[in-house]
């Protein structure tokens, strides 16, 4: 499930754990495998983001590539959003990645 980005952008910095990123377009939702492919985050960094979240998901710790994250500027970093049970779908440059529908 994808959160509405305008409402989510306001609450995310207070609620979700983060890491610094460099090259991803900011304020978009990204699959964990997209962060790894862009060399913006390692698997270990994504696992740390999930573990540092107030409500970490065990499945996202085991498979961060299937988790959805949101990127902000370099100072705010990356935040864990949710685990995609059916997989995470890359939607292309300039678009939010999404969790596959059940």
URPERA-V586235 format. One line per field, one symbol per residue. ss: DSSP state (h for helix, s for strand, l for the rest). phi: phi as a letter, one per 20 degrees, with the letter a starting at -180 (. if undefined). A space follows every 50 residues. Layout:
ss: ???
phi: ???
This chain:
ss: llllhhhhhhhhhhhlllllllllllllssshhhhhhlllllhhhhhhhh hhlllllhhhhhlhhhsssssllllllssssssllllssllllllllssl ll
phi: .defffffffeggeddfbcfcddffemeecfgfffffelebegfffffgf fefgcfdgffffbffeedccdcfgfendcfdaeegeoddfdngncffcef ff
